[in-house]
Amino acid sequence: MSSSPEFLVFGATGQQGCVVARALREAGREVRAFVRDPQSERARALAAEGITLAVGDLFDRASIDRAMTGIRGIFSVQASSPSGLVTDEQEVAQGKAIADSAVAAGVAHLVYSSGGAAGKGHTGMGHFDSKSRIEDHIRGLPIAATITRPASFMEMMMLPGMGLNTGVFTFFMQRRQSMQMIALDDLGRINAQILLQPGRYAGQTLELSGQDITGEYLEEAFSRAAGHPIRYQRFSDELLAGNDFLRQLSALVDKGIVAGVADIPALEREFGPMLKLDQWLSGPGKVLFEEALNAPQAGISLR
Ligand SMILES: NC(=O)c1ccc[n+]([C@@H]2O[C@H](COP(=O)([O-])OP(=O)(O)OC[C@H]3O[C@@H](n4cnc5c(N)ncnc54)[C@H](OP(=O)(O)O)[C@@H]3O)[C@@H](O)[C@H]2O)c1
């Protein structure tokens, strides 16, 4: 480990941790990334950008404690059960372990990346309710903390099986129903700004989203970006009848629990313009979009 990283980022080889670590690094800060395998391609890419690696495992509290040495601010995120890497109980245990370790080490500020469904009552979906439990635990600890609740990632729409390669894109919202979404780049820069200004954001819970997106808008934006028509439809009743996970999630979208409640104009006043889907498709999401358009057929896979 190098001598003086200020920030410790968990999940740095994953979607969120990676963009947060990079945004902090781009701001000229020393960053330590908590990684399981320092030889993985993603870990080596972080190291090549000047990010120090701390090797550990969230199932090993001693390795978390070791990584905290000298740290001022932490970005905490855990895998959840749809990934197959953890159970819901293990996600909760890992989220609590990071926070407890931060308190024991006297870390000044913790940012916990939760989820948009947290804090809205019991949802019945383990990987959402887990986040409310971690939030409650953190609020009870003697540490300055900021909780960020990201909406669904725009990147998630590029996962296999959503149909961009077939000309018919299927997703959660109804054609005229809106669901909030955010680009990972925005999530990275906002969480980094929060870590860089703990005094301004400590004690806050922030719902993060970049845009309200309807099924009809997806049809227009995807067709424009692809240069050929892409129709939008909600997951079919047949698919939902055979897939408990998607059925429960779609029902929570209908109830408004995962449709998103972020105040986007207020976020833009605080953090600057958020990426809209059109901009994302022609910018940071361009490669993912082209890959999804040209992907071989596959079953739906979400995390
Ligand atoms: N997808 C969405 O739209 C969305 C929206 C809001 C919230 N969320 C939440 O976001 C969270 C996942 O974040 P993400 O998508 O950024 O993660 P991700 O891309 O799935 O990556 C998971 C990260 O956790 C690390 N990890 C897993 N098990 C570990 C362990 N035992 N010890 C140390 N590190 C471990 C992985 O490291 P390795 O490289 O070693 O595997 C990787 O860096 C979930 O809780 C999910 O519910 C997702």
The ligand as a MOL file (V3000), in Angstrom:
LIG
                    3D

  0  0  0     0  0            999 V3000
M  V30 BEGIN CTAB
M  V30 COUNTS 48 52 0 0 0
M  V30 BEGIN ATOM
M  V30 1 N -27.9000 -2.3000 -11.2730 0
M  V30 2 C -28.6120 -1.2600 -10.8600 0
M  V30 3 O -29.3170 -0.6040 -11.6310 0
M  V30 4 C -28.5440 -0.8680 -9.3850 0
M  V30 5 C -29.1900 0.3040 -8.9780 0
M  V30 6 C -29.1040 0.6900 -7.6350 0
M  V30 7 C -28.3790 -0.0830 -6.7370 0
M  V30 8 N -27.7700 -1.2250 -7.1690 0 CHG=1
M  V30 9 C -27.0000 -2.0190 -6.1760 0
M  V30 10 O -25.6290 -1.8870 -6.4830 0
M  V30 11 C -24.9290 -2.9230 -5.7870 0
M  V30 12 C -23.8620 -3.4900 -6.6770 0
M  V30 13 O -23.0250 -2.4550 -7.1050 0
M  V30 14 P -22.2460 -2.5620 -8.4770 0
M  V30 15 O -23.2160 -2.8350 -9.5820 0
M  V30 16 O -21.3610 -1.4020 -8.5290 0 CHG=-1
M  V30 17 O -21.3860 -3.8950 -8.2080 0
M  V30 18 P -20.8650 -4.9420 -9.2720 0
M  V30 19 O -20.5010 -4.2890 -10.5440 0
M  V30 20 O -21.8090 -6.1020 -9.2670 0
M  V30 21 O -19.5180 -5.3990 -8.5600 0
M  V30 22 C -19.5030 -5.9770 -7.2790 0
M  V30 23 C -18.2410 -5.5080 -6.6010 0
M  V30 24 O -18.1950 -6.0540 -5.2730 0
M  V30 25 C -16.9650 -6.7700 -5.1420 0
M  V30 26 N -17.1530 -7.8990 -4.2440 0
M  V30 27 C -18.0640 -8.8850 -4.3420 0
M  V30 28 N -17.9190 -9.7490 -3.3320 0
M  V30 29 C -16.8720 -9.2920 -2.5850 0
M  V30 30 C -16.2290 -9.7590 -1.4030 0
M  V30 31 N -16.6210 -10.8710 -0.7850 0
M  V30 32 N -15.2070 -9.0350 -0.9260 0
M  V30 33 C -14.7730 -7.9080 -1.5410 0
M  V30 34 N -15.3450 -7.4210 -2.6430 0
M  V30 35 C -16.3930 -8.1090 -3.1590 0
M  V30 36 C -16.6270 -7.2260 -6.5430 0
M  V30 37 O -15.2580 -7.5550 -6.6020 0
M  V30 38 P -14.6680 -8.6790 -7.5950 0
M  V30 39 O -14.1700 -7.9320 -8.8020 0
M  V30 40 O -13.5740 -9.3000 -6.8120 0
M  V30 41 O -15.7850 -9.6250 -7.9240 0
M  V30 42 C -16.9870 -5.9730 -7.3270 0
M  V30 43 O -15.9950 -4.9960 -7.2060 0
M  V30 44 C -25.9690 -3.9590 -5.4070 0
M  V30 45 O -26.1730 -3.8990 -4.0110 0
M  V30 46 C -27.1960 -3.5180 -6.1790 0
M  V30 47 O -28.3890 -3.9150 -5.5370 0
M  V30 48 C -27.8100 -1.6130 -8.4700 0
M  V30 END ATOM
M  V30 BEGIN BOND
M  V30 1 1 1 2
M  V30 2 2 2 3
M  V30 3 1 2 4
M  V30 4 1 4 5
M  V30 5 2 4 48
M  V30 6 2 5 6
M  V30 7 1 6 7
M  V30 8 2 7 8
M  V30 9 1 8 9
M  V30 10 1 8 48
M  V30 11 1 9 10
M  V30 12 1 9 46
M  V30 13 1 10 11
M  V30 14 1 11 12
M  V30 15 1 11 44
M  V30 16 1 12 13
M  V30 17 1 13 14
M  V30 18 2 14 15
M  V30 19 1 14 16
M  V30 20 1 14 17
M  V30 21 1 17 18
M  V30 22 2 18 19
M  V30 23 1 18 20
M  V30 24 1 18 21
M  V30 25 1 21 22
M  V30 26 1 22 23
M  V30 27 1 23 24
M  V30 28 1 23 42
M  V30 29 1 24 25
M  V30 30 1 25 26
M  V30 31 1 25 36
M  V30 32 1 26 27
M  V30 33 1 26 35
M  V30 34 2 27 28
M  V30 35 1 28 29
M  V30 36 1 29 30
M  V30 37 2 29 35
M  V30 38 1 30 31
M  V30 39 2 30 32
M  V30 40 1 32 33
M  V30 41 2 33 34
M  V30 42 1 34 35
M  V30 43 1 36 37
M  V30 44 1 36 42
M  V30 45 1 37 38
M  V30 46 2 38 39
M  V30 47 1 38 40
M  V30 48 1 38 41
M  V30 49 1 42 43
M  V30 50 1 44 45
M  V30 51 1 44 46
M  V30 52 1 46 47
M  V30 END BOND
M  V30 END CTAB
M  END
